[in-house]
Amino acid sequence: MNRAMKVRSHASLMVADRSVTVAQRDVASKAIAALPKADRALLAQHGLRVQLVGAKSLEDGMLGATAVVRGDDGRLRPTGIRVASRIDGVGVESLREVVQHEIGHAVSVLRQQDRSEDAAAAYARRR
């Protein structure tokens, strides 16, 4: 396989601003690394990266958001994943769980065309 054609085998993490701490970045990176290799490769193939935003929440108080659009072919496709980095919750409201939940949205859309909260929550619970 040509090196230029290789798909990175992991989803990358993008830090949106300087207020994201090293500890927050590390938690998010470990959450991504804990995912199945095939899921990380799928995200990389579609150019999806988790963007950490230095905030306690995103717009409307959300902890994370995955943008999804309908293509010209009628299929849904995720275009971006954003997560607030200053999440101090536990369990499903922890930074690790929110990262995996939002990735669950993207993976569920790509694999099953399912953008539901139930699909994303089930994905995160399996990790």
VOZA-424164 format. One record per residue (C-alpha): residue in one letter; chain; z, x, y. Coordinates in steps of 0.2 Angstrom, whole numbers. Example, Ala and Ser with C-alpha at 12.3 -4.5 7.8 and 13.67 -1.06 7.14 Angstrom:
REM residues 2
  type  mol     up   east  north
     A    A     39     62    -22
     S    A     36     68     -5
REM end
This chain:
REM residues 127
  type  mol     up   east  north
     M    A      0      0      0
     N    A     -4      6     17
     R    A     11     11     27
     A    A      5      1     42
     M    A      5    -14     31
     K    A     22    -13     24
     V    A     34    -27     28
     R    A     52    -21     33
     S    A     64    -27     20
     H    A     77    -33     32
     A    A     79    -45     46
     S    A     83    -35     62
     L    A     96    -38     75
     M    A     93    -38     93
     V    A    106    -36    106
     A    A    103    -47    122
     D    A    114    -38    134
     R    A    127    -24    136
     S    A    142    -36    134
     V    A    139    -37    115
     T    A    152    -25    107
     V    A    149    -13     93
     A    A    161    -23     82
     Q    A    151    -39     85
     R    A    135    -31     82
     D    A    143    -24     66
     V    A    149    -41     60
     A    A    131    -48     63
     S    A    123    -33     54
     K    A    134    -35     39
     A    A    131    -54     38
     I    A    112    -50     38
     A    A    114    -36     25
     A    A    124    -48     13
     L    A    108    -60     12
     P    A     96    -58     -3
     K    A     83    -45      0
     A    A     69    -58     -3
     D    A     76    -68     12
     R    A     78    -53     23
     A    A     60    -49     19
     L    A     54    -66     22
     L    A     62    -66     40
     A    A     54    -49     43
     Q    A     37    -55     37
     H    A     38    -68     50
     G    A     44    -57     64
     L    A     61    -66     65
     R    A     76    -56     72
     V    A     93    -62     76
     Q    A     97    -61     95
     L    A    115    -58     99
     V    A    119    -66    116
     G    A    135    -59    124
     A    A    143    -76    127
     K    A    156    -88    119
     S    A    143   -101    116
     L    A    125   -105    120
     E    A    118   -119    130
     D    A    127   -136    127
     G    A    141   -127    119
     M    A    132   -122    103
     L    A    137   -106     94
     G    A    119   -103     87
     A    A    102   -110     89
     T    A     86   -108     79
     A    A     70   -113     88
     V    A     57   -122     77
     V    A     40   -128     82
     R    A     26   -137     73
     G    A     10   -127     71
     D    A     -8   -133     73
     D    A     -8   -135     54
     G    A      7   -147     55
     R    A     19   -136     47
     L    A     36   -131     55
     R    A     39   -113     58
     P    A     55   -105     66
     T    A     51    -94     82
     G    A     68    -87     86
     I    A     86    -86     81
     R    A    100    -84     94
     V    A    119    -82     91
     A    A    133    -81    103
     S    A    142    -65    100
     R    A    160    -69    107
     I    A    163    -82     93
     D    A    182    -81     89
     G    A    182    -95     76
     V    A    186    -94     57
     G    A    177   -100     42
     V    A    161   -110     47
     E    A    164   -105     65
     S    A    166    -87     63
     L    A    152    -75     69
     R    A    147    -70     51
     E    A    145    -88     46
     V    A    136    -93     61
     V    A    123    -79     59
     Q    A    120    -84     41
     H    A    119   -103     46
     E    A    106   -100     59
     I    A     96    -89     46
     G    A     98   -103     34
     H    A     89   -114     46
     A    A     74   -102     47
     V    A     74    -99     28
     S    A     75   -117     24
     V    A     61   -121     36
     L    A     50   -107     29
     R    A     53   -111     11
     Q    A     55   -130     11
     Q    A     50   -137     28
     D    A     68   -143     30
     R    A     76   -141     47
     S    A     92   -151     43
     E    A    110   -145     46
     D    A    114   -149     28
     A    A    101   -136     22
     A    A    107   -123     34
     A    A    125   -126     30
     A    A    122   -125     11
     Y    A    113   -109     13
     A    A    127   -101     23
     R    A    140   -108     10
     R    A    130    -99     -4
     R    A    132    -82      4
REM end
